[in-house]
Amino acid sequence: MKYLLFILTLFIFISCSKSNPIPQDSSIKSYRIDDSYLKRLDFKGQELISIFQNNAFYYVRKDGKAIQTLTYENKADPFSDGLARTKVNGKIGFFNTNLDIILKPIYDFAFPFYKGKAEICTGCKEKNIGKHSMLEGGKWQKIDRSGLVIE
């Protein structure tokens, strides 16, 4: 019985270690990277790096905390005014360099922050035109870093 339990535990461990280090559930806001995968990452003296996994970019800290970010020009969405964007269930939100959600993903679209303001859209829809897409409709407003509408 002990032998069977040992083999079952070993099988589960091997199966988990070969799986993707990042869960594919898009409703996850932040989570931990698998330790065996984390050890293979080269942080190059940085506390935070971006990686490409499961067809998406993620920011990862040395301690394994990770969060999915938007793609901008085939790279991870850069931090602007200390915040980057994430998309959860089709909605855009913002997180800081500690990978904490600062503004919950409630916007249909949002531009990066610049000088303490970000332009956001509620009710807009993405329309694909060939290889490109554009936004239609919705209400455009500017918010501050606390999420308050300011314009």
Secondary structure, 3 states (H helix, E strand, C coil): CHHHHHHHHHHHHHHHHHCCCCCCCCCCCCEECCHHHHCCCCCCCCCEEEEEECCEEEEEECCCEEEEECEECCEECCCECCEEEEEECCEEEEEECCCCEEEEEEECEECCCECCEEEEEECCEEEEECCEEEEECCEEEEEECCCCECC
